[in-house]
Amino acid sequence: MNNTFLLCSDCFKDVGLKLDSFKIGMKSKKACLNCKSEEGKKLNSKLIATLAYRFFVRGTLHKTKYGAAPIIQFNEHQETSINVSEELRNDIELIEKAIHVGFFYYGPRLWMVGDVEPLEALQSKSARRKIIKRIINEYPTKILSKKETFFRLRKNPDNSSSFNQYDSPPVSGSGRLDSQDLPILYGSQDLEVCIHECRVTVEDELFVASLCPTKDLKLLDLTELLEEGTTEFESLDIAIHMLFLAGSHSYEICRDIALFAKKAGYDGIVYPSYFSTIRTGAVPFDTVYGISIRKFPLYTDYAKSQVIPNLALFGNPIKEGSVTVKCINKLILNKVQYDFQFGPVNY
């Protein structure tokens, strides 16, 4: 790696680039080779490439109905061909000259924006049943044992000390997996995800119940990474991964999966939290040369670490006695800290 400091945070005119480079740059009192500043955080070639990726690639990530892909990419083989403001053009030229790359509009592989056969079939009511049967058959079973604890968070409950307040809500059909025919107790073994899932505000009174099963519970584990001999376009694994990172338009499909799992004898589902990426800082639908990291055995553990599991237990498990409340505590938020970066607006 070249450790020569080629640029610094004071080189850039765009405020987002300036702040991002200051965040990742290195302290040094040496004068910058480009702008002669001694105060700016210094950037070698590796850090400049990191800055370019953060700002122009991840910073232009465009979410579609299912999936997402960056609008801009860069490499050493192409010249810059994107349209940006004059100020940003000057900043791009600094990066181009420093690490010898060009920026261009990225044409993603279509699976990245939802062109996945099992996912398309799930969106068709006539074809959905067949894919859900595959899901039931191909995904593994997880046993939630009596020794395990998980959490259920409530905002402003009527009676915070009542165990019943932490069971499935009395009216079902507004969440990802619950429906009028199937109430669900949602929880997680990750308390921070519980806070994200409940969309809490500083005005809310928060209470958390620590729960545990009274018997082993059989759960369909949709967080497991499937080993498949297929491309992303044919992948059930990619389909489920995209389904649970999608918004409310995906709920109808998820609810049907829950109903089928209940009929198949499961007590609930382990599923990826919608807030997995914001909890882990992972790039949604991460790739290496356009191939999903979920297709590389070498990246299996890394891909799994990007997913935070949630629990969805069918029925009213506290009332029915399959889950017990160990403890109820008030939860106080002392501090919320955001990790953020920047991207361009016009391109």
C-alpha positions as CSV (number, residue, x, y, z in Angstrom):
1,M,0.0,0.0,0.0
2,N,1.2,3.5,-0.8
3,N,1.4,5.5,2.5
4,T,2.2,8.8,0.8
5,F,-0.5,11.4,1.7
6,L,-1.8,12.6,-1.7
7,L,-4.8,14.6,-0.5
8,C,-6.4,15.9,2.7
9,S,-9.9,16.8,3.9
10,D,-9.2,20.5,3.2
11,C,-8.7,19.8,-0.6
12,F,-12.4,19.3,-1.2
13,K,-15.1,21.9,-1.8
14,D,-18.1,19.6,-1.4
15,V,-19.0,19.7,2.3
16,G,-20.0,16.0,2.4
17,L,-16.7,15.0,0.9
18,K,-14.8,17.3,3.2
19,L,-16.6,15.8,6.3
20,D,-16.3,12.2,5.2
21,S,-12.6,12.6,4.4
22,F,-12.1,14.2,7.8
23,K,-13.8,11.3,9.4
24,I,-11.7,8.6,7.8
25,G,-8.5,10.5,7.3
26,M,-5.3,10.4,9.3
27,K,-3.9,13.1,11.6
28,S,-0.6,14.6,10.4
29,K,1.0,18.0,10.6
30,K,2.7,17.5,7.3
31,A,1.6,19.9,4.7
32,C,-0.8,18.4,2.1
33,L,0.9,17.8,-1.2
34,N,-2.1,19.2,-3.0
35,C,-3.5,22.1,-1.0
36,K,-0.6,22.6,1.5
37,S,-2.9,22.5,4.5
38,E,-1.4,21.3,7.7
39,E,-4.8,20.9,9.5
40,G,-6.7,18.7,7.2
41,K,-6.9,14.9,7.8
42,K,-4.6,13.3,5.4
43,L,-5.5,10.6,2.8
44,N,-3.3,8.0,1.1
45,S,-4.4,6.2,-2.0
46,K,-6.3,3.5,-0.1
47,L,-8.2,6.0,1.9
48,I,-9.0,8.0,-1.2
49,A,-10.5,4.9,-2.8
50,T,-12.5,4.3,0.4
51,L,-13.7,7.9,0.3
52,A,-14.7,7.5,-3.4
53,Y,-16.6,4.3,-2.6
54,R,-18.4,5.8,0.4
55,F,-19.5,8.9,-1.4
56,F,-20.1,7.9,-5.0
57,V,-21.0,4.2,-4.7
58,R,-22.8,3.7,-1.4
59,G,-23.8,7.3,-1.5
60,T,-25.9,6.7,-4.7
61,L,-27.4,3.4,-3.6
62,H,-30.9,3.3,-5.1
63,K,-33.6,1.1,-3.5
64,T,-36.1,-0.5,-5.7
65,K,-39.3,-2.4,-4.7
66,Y,-37.1,-5.3,-3.9
67,G,-33.3,-5.0,-3.9
68,A,-31.0,-2.0,-4.4
69,A,-28.0,-1.0,-6.6
70,P,-25.6,2.0,-6.8
71,I,-26.1,4.5,-9.6
72,I,-22.4,5.2,-9.8
73,Q,-19.3,3.1,-9.9
74,F,-15.6,3.7,-10.5
75,N,-12.5,1.8,-11.7
76,E,-9.2,2.3,-13.3
77,H,-10.4,1.1,-16.7
78,Q,-13.0,3.8,-17.6
79,E,-12.9,7.6,-17.9
80,T,-15.4,9.7,-16.0
81,S,-18.7,10.1,-17.8
82,I,-21.1,11.2,-15.1
83,N,-22.8,14.6,-15.0
84,V,-22.3,16.6,-11.8
85,S,-22.1,20.2,-10.6
86,E,-19.0,22.2,-11.4
87,E,-17.8,22.2,-7.7
88,L,-18.2,18.5,-7.5
89,R,-16.4,18.1,-10.8
90,N,-13.3,19.8,-9.3
91,D,-13.4,17.3,-6.4
92,I,-13.8,14.3,-8.8
93,E,-10.8,15.5,-10.7
94,L,-8.7,15.5,-7.5
95,I,-9.7,11.8,-6.9
96,E,-9.1,10.9,-10.6
97,K,-5.6,12.2,-10.6
98,A,-4.7,10.8,-7.2
99,I,-5.7,7.2,-7.8
100,H,-6.2,7.1,-11.6
101,V,-9.8,6.1,-11.8
102,G,-12.9,7.2,-13.7
103,F,-16.5,7.5,-12.5
104,F,-19.4,6.1,-14.6
105,Y,-23.1,5.1,-14.4
106,Y,-23.4,1.6,-13.2
107,G,-25.5,-1.0,-15.1
108,P,-26.3,-3.5,-12.3
109,R,-27.0,-7.1,-12.9
110,L,-30.8,-7.3,-12.8
111,W,-31.0,-9.7,-9.8
112,M,-29.8,-6.8,-7.7
113,V,-33.0,-4.9,-8.4
114,G,-35.4,-7.8,-7.8
115,D,-35.2,-9.9,-11.0
116,V,-35.1,-13.1,-9.0
117,E,-37.4,-15.9,-10.2
118,P,-38.6,-17.2,-6.8
119,L,-39.2,-13.6,-5.6
120,E,-41.3,-12.9,-8.8
121,A,-43.3,-16.0,-8.2
122,L,-44.0,-15.0,-4.6
123,Q,-45.5,-11.8,-5.9
124,S,-48.0,-13.8,-8.0
125,K,-50.9,-15.2,-5.9
126,S,-51.3,-18.1,-8.4
127,A,-47.6,-19.1,-8.1
128,R,-46.9,-18.2,-4.5
129,R,-48.1,-21.5,-2.9
130,K,-45.5,-23.5,-4.7
131,I,-42.6,-21.3,-3.6
132,I,-43.9,-21.2,0.0
133,K,-43.8,-25.0,0.0
134,R,-40.2,-24.8,-1.0
135,I,-39.5,-22.4,1.8
136,I,-41.1,-24.8,4.3
137,N,-39.1,-27.7,3.0
138,E,-35.7,-26.1,2.3
139,Y,-35.2,-23.8,5.3
140,P,-33.9,-25.4,8.5
141,T,-35.7,-25.7,11.9
142,K,-34.4,-23.8,14.9
143,I,-35.3,-24.9,18.4
144,L,-35.8,-22.1,20.9
145,S,-35.0,-23.8,24.2
146,K,-36.2,-23.1,27.7
147,K,-32.7,-21.8,28.6
148,E,-32.9,-18.9,26.1
149,T,-34.1,-15.4,26.8
150,F,-35.6,-12.9,24.4
151,F,-37.1,-9.5,24.7
152,R,-40.4,-7.8,24.0
153,L,-40.6,-4.0,24.0
154,R,-43.7,-2.0,24.6
155,K,-44.4,1.7,24.1
156,N,-46.7,3.4,26.6
157,P,-48.6,0.3,27.7
158,D,-51.9,0.7,29.7
159,N,-50.5,-1.4,32.5
160,S,-46.8,-1.8,32.3
161,S,-46.6,-4.5,35.1
162,S,-49.3,-6.8,33.5
163,F,-47.9,-9.8,31.8
164,N,-50.7,-9.8,29.3
165,Q,-49.4,-6.4,27.9
166,Y,-46.4,-8.3,26.5
167,D,-48.4,-11.0,24.7
168,S,-49.5,-10.7,21.1
169,P,-51.6,-7.6,20.5
170,P,-55.4,-7.9,20.7
171,V,-55.8,-6.7,17.2
172,S,-53.8,-8.4,14.5
173,G,-53.1,-7.7,10.9
174,S,-50.9,-4.6,10.9
175,G,-47.4,-6.1,11.2
176,R,-45.2,-8.0,8.8
177,L,-46.3,-11.5,9.7
178,D,-49.5,-11.3,11.7
179,S,-52.9,-11.4,10.1
180,Q,-56.5,-11.5,11.3
181,D,-56.3,-15.3,11.4
182,L,-52.9,-15.4,13.1
183,P,-51.9,-13.2,16.0
184,I,-48.1,-13.0,16.6
185,L,-45.8,-12.1,19.5
186,Y,-42.8,-10.3,18.1
187,G,-39.5,-10.3,19.9
188,S,-35.8,-10.4,19.5
189,Q,-32.7,-11.5,21.4
190,D,-31.1,-8.2,20.3
191,L,-32.6,-5.5,22.4
192,E,-31.3,-2.6,20.2
193,V,-33.3,-4.1,17.3
194,C,-36.4,-4.2,19.5
195,I,-35.9,-0.4,19.9
196,H,-35.6,0.1,16.2
197,E,-38.6,-2.2,15.4
198,C,-40.8,-0.2,17.8
199,R,-39.9,3.1,16.2
200,V,-39.5,4.7,19.6
201,T,-39.3,8.5,20.2
202,V,-38.0,10.5,23.2
203,E,-41.6,11.0,24.3
204,D,-42.4,7.3,24.8
205,E,-42.5,5.5,28.1
206,L,-40.6,2.2,27.3
207,F,-40.9,-1.1,29.1
208,V,-39.2,-4.4,28.2
209,A,-40.2,-7.9,29.2
210,S,-37.5,-10.6,29.4
211,L,-39.2,-13.8,28.1
212,C,-38.3,-17.4,27.9
213,P,-40.1,-20.5,26.6
214,T,-41.6,-23.0,29.0
215,K,-40.8,-25.8,26.5
216,D,-38.7,-26.1,23.4
217,L,-40.3,-24.2,20.5
218,K,-39.9,-25.3,16.9
219,L,-39.2,-22.3,14.6
220,L,-38.8,-22.1,10.9
221,D,-35.4,-20.3,10.5
222,L,-35.5,-17.9,7.6
223,T,-32.2,-16.2,8.6
224,E,-30.1,-19.2,7.6
225,L,-28.1,-18.9,4.4
226,L,-29.1,-21.7,2.0
227,E,-26.5,-23.6,0.1
228,E,-27.7,-23.6,-3.5
229,G,-26.2,-24.6,-6.8
230,T,-27.9,-21.7,-8.6
231,T,-27.3,-18.2,-9.8
232,E,-28.8,-15.2,-8.0
233,F,-31.5,-15.1,-10.6
234,E,-32.8,-18.5,-9.5
235,S,-32.0,-18.2,-5.8
236,L,-34.6,-18.8,-3.1
237,D,-32.0,-17.5,-0.6
238,I,-31.7,-14.2,-2.3
239,A,-35.5,-14.0,-2.7
240,I,-36.1,-14.3,1.1
241,H,-33.2,-12.0,1.8
242,M,-34.8,-9.3,-0.4
243,L,-38.3,-10.0,0.9
244,F,-37.5,-9.2,4.5
245,L,-35.5,-6.1,3.7
246,A,-38.5,-4.7,1.7
247,G,-41.2,-2.4,3.0
248,S,-44.8,-2.8,3.8
249,H,-45.6,-3.9,0.2
250,S,-44.0,-7.2,1.1
251,Y,-46.3,-7.9,4.1
252,E,-49.0,-9.9,2.2
253,I,-46.3,-12.4,1.1
254,C,-44.8,-12.6,4.6
255,R,-48.2,-13.2,6.2
256,D,-48.9,-16.1,3.8
257,I,-45.5,-17.7,4.7
258,A,-46.4,-17.4,8.4
259,L,-49.8,-19.1,7.8
260,F,-48.2,-22.0,5.9
261,A,-45.6,-22.4,8.6
262,K,-48.3,-22.6,11.3
263,K,-50.1,-25.2,9.3
264,A,-46.8,-27.1,8.9
265,G,-46.6,-27.5,12.7
266,Y,-44.2,-24.7,13.6
267,D,-44.5,-22.6,16.7
268,G,-43.1,-19.5,15.0
269,I,-40.5,-18.1,12.6
270,V,-37.0,-16.7,13.0
271,Y,-36.8,-14.0,10.3
272,P,-34.3,-11.2,9.3
273,S,-35.0,-7.8,10.9
274,Y,-35.9,-5.1,8.4
275,F,-33.4,-3.0,10.5
276,S,-30.5,-5.5,10.0
277,T,-28.4,-3.2,7.9
278,I,-28.9,-0.1,10.1
279,R,-27.9,-2.3,13.1
280,T,-24.8,-3.8,11.6
281,G,-23.8,-1.1,9.2
282,A,-23.8,-3.6,6.3
283,V,-24.2,-2.7,2.7
284,P,-27.6,-4.0,1.5
285,F,-27.1,-6.8,-1.1
286,D,-23.4,-6.6,-1.0
287,T,-21.5,-8.0,-4.0
288,V,-18.0,-8.9,-5.2
289,Y,-17.7,-8.1,-9.0
290,G,-21.5,-8.1,-9.2
291,I,-21.8,-11.5,-7.5
292,S,-23.7,-11.7,-4.2
293,I,-21.4,-12.4,-1.3
294,R,-24.0,-14.9,-0.2
295,K,-22.8,-17.1,-3.1
296,F,-19.2,-17.4,-1.8
297,P,-18.6,-20.0,0.8
298,L,-15.7,-17.9,2.0
299,Y,-18.1,-15.1,2.9
300,T,-20.7,-17.3,4.6
301,D,-20.0,-16.1,8.2
302,Y,-19.7,-12.5,7.1
303,A,-23.0,-12.7,5.2
304,K,-24.7,-14.2,8.3
305,S,-23.3,-11.5,10.5
306,Q,-25.1,-8.9,8.4
307,V,-28.5,-10.3,9.5
308,I,-30.1,-9.7,12.9
309,P,-32.8,-12.3,13.7
310,N,-36.2,-11.5,15.0
311,L,-38.7,-13.9,16.5
312,A,-42.3,-14.3,15.6
313,L,-44.2,-16.7,17.8
314,F,-47.7,-17.8,16.7
315,G,-50.9,-17.3,18.7
316,N,-50.8,-15.9,22.2
317,P,-47.9,-17.7,23.7
318,I,-48.0,-16.0,27.1
319,K,-51.7,-16.6,27.6
320,E,-51.3,-20.2,26.2
321,G,-48.4,-20.9,28.6
322,S,-45.7,-21.7,26.0
323,V,-43.8,-18.5,27.0
324,T,-43.3,-17.0,30.5
325,V,-42.4,-13.6,31.6
326,K,-39.1,-13.7,33.7
327,C,-38.9,-10.0,34.4
328,I,-40.3,-6.6,33.4
329,N,-38.1,-3.5,33.4
330,K,-38.5,0.1,32.5
331,L,-36.2,1.1,29.6
332,I,-34.5,4.5,29.6
333,L,-32.8,5.8,26.5
334,N,-29.7,7.8,27.7
335,K,-28.2,8.5,24.3
336,V,-28.7,7.9,20.6
337,Q,-25.7,8.1,18.3
338,Y,-25.8,8.0,14.5
339,D,-23.2,6.7,12.2
340,F,-23.6,8.4,8.8
341,Q,-21.9,9.3,5.6
342,F,-22.6,11.4,2.6
343,G,-23.4,11.1,-1.1
344,P,-24.1,13.4,-4.1
345,V,-27.5,14.9,-4.9
346,N,-27.4,15.6,-8.6
347,Y,-25.8,13.1,-10.9
